[in-house]
Amino acid sequence: MRTTLSIADEVLAHYRRLAAESHRTLSAVIEEGLRELAARRESARPRKPAEFTVVGGEGLRPGVTLDDNAALSELLDQDLPLEKRR
């Protein structure tokens, strides 16, 4: 597809250099940059939180968060003797 864009001179010069150095067309280099930007933004989008099925219980104990590995490890080890702790 063809389209017309306004691109700052210094940005266009940068992409022209990249195209020449990589022996590719300017269009291919700009398209690759746009695809990379779109992929980064897609992966940075907030994701839907995971849902866990609770069987025979009431969920996490109060104060427990699965987002903090160190705190979770400490909580799991709190009733163990020192020699058995991780």
Phi and psi in degrees as a GROMACS rama.xvg file:
@    title "Ramachandran Plot"
@    xaxis  label "Phi"
@    yaxis  label "Psi"
@TYPE xy
-101.607  143.952  ARG-2
-153.292  165.878  THR-3
-114.971  131.191  THR-4
-126.398  150.5  LEU-5
-101.522  119.457  SER-6
-125.783  134.952  ILE-7
-56.7676  142.421  ALA-8
-54.4437  -44.1539  ASP-9
-68.522  -32.4181  GLU-10
-69.6349  -44.4133  VAL-11
-63.2205  -41.4452  LEU-12
-61.9352  -40.8882  ALA-13
-60.5327  -47.4806  HIS-14
-70.1828  -31.2517  TYR-15
-65.0703  -41.4393  ARG-16
-61.8956  -45.0974  ARG-17
-59.905  -41.5658  LEU-18
-63.6217  -44.9655  ALA-19
-64.913  -43.2469  ALA-20
-65.7848  -32.2368  GLU-21
-98.0518  3.20327  SER-22
56.5391  42.4015  HIS-23
-126.022  168.747  ARG-24
-76.1945  155.809  THR-25
-58.9234  -40.8802  LEU-26
-59.6271  -43.3096  SER-27
-64.3788  -41.0443  ALA-28
-68.2571  -43.8067  VAL-29
-66.0031  -41.6732  ILE-30
-61.0743  -41.9488  GLU-31
-60.7962  -43.4261  GLU-32
-61.942  -42.1543  GLY-33
-65.1463  -40.2729  LEU-34
-64.0448  -42.4947  ARG-35
-62.8005  -43.1153  GLU-36
-61.9604  -44.8427  LEU-37
-62.7641  -41.1345  ALA-38
-65.2614  -42.138  ALA-39
-62.2365  -43.4606  ARG-40
-67.1867  -37.1726  ARG-41
-64.0855  -42.927  GLU-42
-73.3577  -18.8036  SER-43
-87.8371  -7.91028  ALA-44
-64.8575  143.511  ARG-45
-61.4694  135.164  PRO-46
-99.2633  154.999  ARG-47
-65.6711  131.607  LYS-48
-61.2951  146.059  PRO-49
-68.5017  142.932  ALA-50
-112.31  131.687  GLU-51
-113.171  138.929  PHE-52
-83.0413  128.564  THR-53
-98.9763  124.144  VAL-54
-118.062  119.805  VAL-55
66.9825  32.4503  GLY-56
-158.923  -173.319  GLY-57
-116.901  19.2014  GLU-58
94.5691  -157.532  GLY-59
-71.7808  150.41  LEU-60
-67.46  151.603  ARG-61
-56.5341  137.224  PRO-62
88.2315  -7.68158  GLY-63
-89.0724  130.71  VAL-64
-128.712  135.911  THR-65
-82.8365  -2.15877  LEU-66
-84.5067  -10.3468  ASP-67
-122.625  96.1012  ASP-68
-59.9461  -41.454  ASN-69
-64.2523  -44.8028  ALA-70
-65.7372  -39.2242  ALA-71
-65.0941  -43.7049  LEU-72
-61.9435  -43.2155  SER-73
-61.7846  -42.4607  GLU-74
-63.6135  -41.3236  LEU-75
-66.723  -31.5319  LEU-76
-90.0745  -7.45074  ASP-77
-62.1307  -28.2262  GLN-78
-97.1252  2.66102  ASP-79
-91.6626  148.226  LEU-80
-65.0144  157.109  PRO-81
-52.705  -41.5779  LEU-82
-68.9694  -16.6869  GLU-83
-98.2751  -8.20642  LYS-84
-73.3596  153.767  ARG-85
